């Protein structure tokens, strides 16, 4: 693992070379979650703050990273309580972190423990607590969710979407993926418990045809049917949004894209109440 000083050196090198306005740490989990990783992040924040105070780097330079809900939870095993590491969040805010991506995946308690998500030790309450704490200190959590989780029921997916709407109204970002990719090497890939969608591809030189794993089929018939042709349905939803709000050929807003994904899911599940809630959220986001 790189030290805080190693990361500092990289930041200063690129800052001097390009004078950027922002930095994105593309690690899946910058804080790492263990004692060394969390202390490294604290030290890095203090270093950045020092450079901003001395004028070495611009005070308005901002940072974005990916993390896990687990990273910000402080557990007292004896008292059986959990709190948020507010000191770390405030330190990150002071250093110039503006947003933190969180791989929440779902707001269903059962699905958090399902093999495809496997977030054992994390509860929906933990997720809510960390997201609310980030919003409280002025950070923007980007909540990453997956719509086509294999074990989902329509009710559990609707529960997740409703919670996402709640946090959109509070000022969080939501990023949605339609499918759960089937990646060779993952435990569930070889378990035999999940049906995989394959796509045939032909080698343009040899003519040999091979099957390439694409994604895991949802097990519930409603969710499975919803995911067939899901991308095309989302594209139609996005076109309707462009016409409705007069966006024309403008770049499609990322938040609106996530709402388009969720709207598509709600429509294909024939959940009119959820469609209405998403439509209200969309109007709020675009005004």
C-alpha positions as CSV (number, residue, x, y, z in Angstrom):
1,X,0.0,0.0,0.0
2,X,1.3,3.5,-0.9
3,X,1.9,5.8,2.0
4,X,0.2,9.2,2.4
5,X,3.5,10.8,1.3
6,X,3.5,8.6,-1.8
7,X,0.0,9.8,-2.7
8,X,1.0,13.4,-1.8
9,X,4.0,13.2,-4.3
10,X,1.6,12.0,-7.1
11,X,-0.9,14.8,-6.3
12,X,1.8,17.5,-6.4
13,X,3.4,16.1,-9.6
14,X,0.1,16.2,-11.5
15,X,-0.9,19.5,-9.9
16,X,2.3,21.2,-11.1
17,X,2.1,19.7,-14.5
18,X,-1.6,20.3,-15.4
19,X,-3.0,22.7,-12.8
20,X,-6.1,20.5,-12.4
21,X,-9.2,21.7,-10.6
22,X,-10.0,18.2,-9.3
23,X,-8.6,14.7,-8.6
24,X,-10.4,11.4,-8.8
25,X,-9.0,8.4,-6.9
26,X,-10.2,5.5,-8.9
27,X,-9.4,2.8,-6.3
28,X,-12.5,0.7,-5.4
29,X,-11.9,1.6,-1.7
30,X,-9.5,4.4,-0.9
31,X,-9.8,4.2,2.9
32,X,-9.2,0.4,2.7
33,X,-11.1,0.0,5.9
34,X,-8.3,-1.3,8.1
35,X,-6.4,0.7,10.7
36,X,-3.4,1.5,8.4
37,X,-5.6,2.5,5.5
38,X,-7.8,4.8,7.6
39,X,-4.8,6.4,9.3
40,X,-3.2,6.9,5.8
41,X,-6.4,8.8,4.7
42,X,-6.4,11.0,7.8
43,X,-2.7,11.8,7.3
44,X,-3.3,12.6,3.6
45,X,-6.1,14.9,4.5
46,X,-3.9,16.8,6.9
47,X,-1.2,17.0,4.3
48,X,-3.6,18.4,1.7
49,X,-5.0,20.9,4.3
50,X,-1.4,22.1,5.1
51,X,-0.6,22.6,1.4
52,X,-3.8,24.6,0.9
53,X,-3.1,26.8,3.9
54,X,0.5,27.4,2.7
55,X,-0.6,28.2,-0.8
56,X,1.2,25.3,-2.3
57,X,-2.0,24.1,-4.0
58,X,-5.2,26.0,-4.7
59,X,-7.7,26.1,-1.8
60,X,-10.5,25.3,-4.3
61,X,-8.9,22.0,-5.4
62,X,-11.4,19.2,-4.9
63,X,-11.2,15.4,-4.6
64,X,-13.5,12.5,-5.2
65,X,-13.0,8.8,-4.1
66,X,-14.7,5.5,-3.8
67,X,-15.2,3.8,-0.4
68,X,-17.3,1.3,1.5
69,X,-20.0,2.0,4.1
70,X,-17.9,-0.2,6.4
71,X,-15.0,2.3,6.3
72,X,-16.9,4.9,8.3
73,X,-18.6,2.7,10.9
74,X,-17.2,2.6,14.4
75,X,-18.5,-0.5,16.3
76,X,-18.4,-1.1,20.0
77,X,-18.6,-4.9,20.2
78,X,-19.3,-4.9,23.9
79,X,-22.0,-2.3,23.9
80,X,-23.3,-3.7,20.5
81,X,-23.6,-0.2,19.1
82,X,-22.5,1.4,15.8
83,X,-21.7,5.1,15.2
84,X,-20.2,7.0,12.2
85,X,-16.6,8.3,12.2
86,X,-17.7,11.9,12.0
87,X,-14.1,13.1,12.6
88,X,-12.9,11.4,9.5
89,X,-15.8,12.7,7.4
90,X,-15.2,16.3,8.6
91,X,-11.4,15.9,7.9
92,X,-12.2,14.8,4.4
93,X,-14.5,17.7,3.9
94,X,-11.9,20.2,5.2
95,X,-9.3,18.7,2.8
96,X,-11.6,19.3,-0.2
97,X,-13.3,16.0,-0.8
98,X,-16.7,16.8,-2.3
99,X,-18.1,13.4,-3.1
100,X,-17.7,9.8,-2.0
101,X,-18.9,6.8,-4.0
102,X,-20.5,4.0,-2.0
103,X,-21.1,0.5,-3.3
104,X,-24.4,0.1,-1.4
105,X,-25.9,-2.0,-4.2
106,X,-29.3,-2.5,-2.4
107,X,-31.4,-1.2,0.4
108,X,-33.0,-4.6,1.1
109,X,-31.8,-6.3,4.3
110,X,-32.1,-9.8,2.8
111,X,-30.4,-9.0,-0.4
112,X,-27.4,-7.4,1.4
113,X,-26.7,-10.9,2.7
114,X,-27.4,-12.7,-0.6
115,X,-24.4,-14.4,-2.2
116,X,-24.5,-12.0,-5.2
117,X,-24.0,-9.0,-2.9
118,X,-22.4,-10.6,0.2
119,X,-22.2,-7.5,2.4
120,X,-22.2,-9.6,5.6
121,X,-21.7,-7.3,8.6
122,X,-23.4,-4.3,7.0
123,X,-27.1,-3.5,7.5
124,X,-29.5,-1.1,5.8
125,X,-29.4,1.0,9.0
126,X,-25.6,1.3,8.6
127,X,-26.0,2.4,5.0
128,X,-28.6,5.0,6.0
129,X,-26.5,6.3,8.9
130,X,-23.4,6.8,6.9
131,X,-25.2,8.5,3.9
132,X,-27.0,10.8,6.3
133,X,-23.7,11.6,8.1
134,X,-22.0,12.5,4.8
135,X,-24.9,14.8,3.9
136,X,-24.7,16.4,7.3
137,X,-21.1,17.5,6.9
138,X,-21.6,18.7,3.4
139,X,-20.3,15.7,1.4
140,X,-22.2,14.3,-1.6
141,X,-22.5,10.5,-1.3
142,X,-22.9,8.8,-4.7
143,X,-25.0,5.7,-4.0
144,X,-24.2,2.9,-6.4
145,X,-27.1,0.5,-6.8
146,X,-27.8,-2.6,-9.0
147,X,-31.2,-3.2,-10.5
148,X,-30.8,-6.7,-11.8
149,X,-29.6,-8.5,-8.7
150,X,-30.4,-12.2,-9.3
151,X,-32.1,-12.8,-5.9
152,X,-34.4,-9.7,-6.1
153,X,-38.2,-9.9,-5.8
154,X,-40.2,-7.0,-7.2
155,X,-41.0,-5.8,-3.7
156,X,-37.4,-5.7,-2.7
157,X,-36.4,-3.8,-5.8
158,X,-39.2,-1.3,-5.2
159,X,-38.0,-0.9,-1.6
160,X,-34.5,-0.1,-2.8
161,X,-35.8,2.4,-5.4
162,X,-38.0,4.2,-2.9
163,X,-35.1,4.6,-0.6
164,X,-33.0,5.9,-3.4
165,X,-35.7,8.5,-4.2
166,X,-35.6,9.6,-0.5
167,X,-31.9,10.2,-0.7
168,X,-32.1,12.0,-4.1
169,X,-34.5,14.5,-2.4
170,X,-31.9,14.9,0.4
171,X,-29.2,15.8,-2.1
172,X,-27.3,12.6,-2.6
173,X,-26.3,11.2,-6.0
174,X,-27.6,7.8,-7.2
175,X,-25.8,5.7,-9.8
176,X,-27.6,2.6,-11.1
177,X,-26.4,-0.4,-13.1
178,X,-29.0,-2.5,-14.8
179,X,-27.3,-5.9,-14.8
180,X,-25.0,-7.8,-12.5
181,X,-22.0,-8.7,-14.7
182,X,-21.0,-12.4,-14.8
183,X,-17.2,-12.2,-14.2
184,X,-15.2,-15.4,-14.5
185,X,-13.4,-16.1,-11.3
186,X,-16.1,-14.8,-9.0
187,X,-17.4,-17.4,-6.5
188,X,-20.9,-17.3,-7.8
189,X,-19.8,-17.7,-11.4
190,X,-18.6,-21.3,-10.8
191,X,-21.2,-22.2,-8.1
192,X,-23.7,-23.5,-10.5
193,X,-26.5,-21.8,-8.5
194,X,-26.9,-18.9,-11.0
195,X,-27.9,-19.0,-14.6
196,X,-25.6,-16.9,-16.9
197,X,-26.5,-15.1,-20.0
198,X,-23.9,-15.7,-22.8
199,X,-23.4,-13.9,-26.0
200,X,-21.8,-15.7,-29.0
201,X,-18.9,-13.9,-30.6
202,X,-17.0,-14.9,-33.8
203,X,-13.3,-14.5,-34.2
204,X,-12.9,-12.4,-37.4
205,X,-9.7,-14.2,-38.3
206,X,-10.3,-17.9,-37.4
207,X,-14.1,-17.9,-37.7
208,X,-14.2,-19.7,-34.4
209,X,-17.3,-19.0,-32.3
210,X,-17.1,-18.7,-28.5
211,X,-19.5,-17.9,-25.8
212,X,-18.8,-14.8,-23.7
213,X,-20.4,-14.5,-20.3
214,X,-22.5,-11.3,-20.0
215,X,-24.6,-11.2,-16.8
216,X,-26.5,-13.3,-14.3
217,X,-30.2,-13.9,-15.0
218,X,-32.5,-12.7,-12.2
219,X,-34.3,-15.6,-10.6
220,X,-37.7,-14.0,-10.2
221,X,-39.7,-14.2,-13.4
222,X,-40.9,-10.6,-13.2
223,X,-37.4,-9.3,-12.7
224,X,-36.0,-11.6,-15.4
225,X,-38.5,-10.5,-17.9
226,X,-37.8,-6.9,-17.0
227,X,-34.1,-7.2,-17.7
228,X,-34.6,-8.6,-21.2
229,X,-34.2,-5.7,-23.5
230,X,-33.8,-3.4,-20.5
231,X,-31.2,-1.2,-22.1
232,X,-33.5,-0.5,-25.1
233,X,-36.3,0.4,-22.8
234,X,-34.0,2.8,-20.9
235,X,-33.0,4.4,-24.2
236,X,-36.7,5.1,-25.0
237,X,-37.2,6.5,-21.5
238,X,-34.2,8.9,-22.0
239,X,-35.5,10.0,-25.4
240,X,-38.9,10.8,-23.8
241,X,-37.1,12.8,-21.1
242,X,-35.2,14.8,-23.7
243,X,-38.4,15.8,-25.5
244,X,-40.2,16.5,-22.3
245,X,-37.6,18.9,-20.9
246,X,-36.3,20.2,-24.2
247,X,-32.8,18.9,-23.8
248,X,-32.2,18.2,-27.4
249,X,-28.7,17.0,-28.1
250,X,-27.4,18.2,-24.8
251,X,-25.3,15.9,-22.6
252,X,-27.8,13.7,-20.6
253,X,-27.6,14.5,-16.9
254,X,-26.2,11.6,-14.8
255,X,-28.8,11.9,-12.1
256,X,-31.5,11.9,-14.8
257,X,-29.9,8.7,-16.3
258,X,-30.2,7.0,-13.0
259,X,-33.8,8.1,-12.7
260,X,-34.4,6.8,-16.2
261,X,-33.1,3.4,-15.1
262,X,-35.3,3.3,-12.1
263,X,-38.3,4.6,-14.0
264,X,-37.9,1.9,-16.6
265,X,-37.8,-0.7,-13.9
266,X,-40.9,0.7,-12.2
267,X,-42.8,0.8,-15.5
268,X,-41.8,-2.8,-16.4
269,X,-43.0,-4.0,-13.0
270,X,-46.3,-2.1,-13.5
271,X,-45.7,-0.2,-10.2
272,X,-47.6,3.0,-10.9
273,X,-47.1,4.4,-7.4
274,X,-43.4,4.1,-7.8
275,X,-43.5,5.6,-11.3
276,X,-45.3,8.7,-9.8
277,X,-42.7,9.1,-7.1
278,X,-39.9,8.9,-9.6
279,X,-41.6,11.4,-11.9
280,X,-41.8,13.9,-9.0
281,X,-38.2,13.3,-8.2
282,X,-37.2,13.9,-11.9
283,X,-39.1,17.2,-12.0
284,X,-37.4,18.4,-8.9
285,X,-34.0,17.4,-10.2
286,X,-34.6,19.3,-13.5
287,X,-35.9,22.6,-12.0
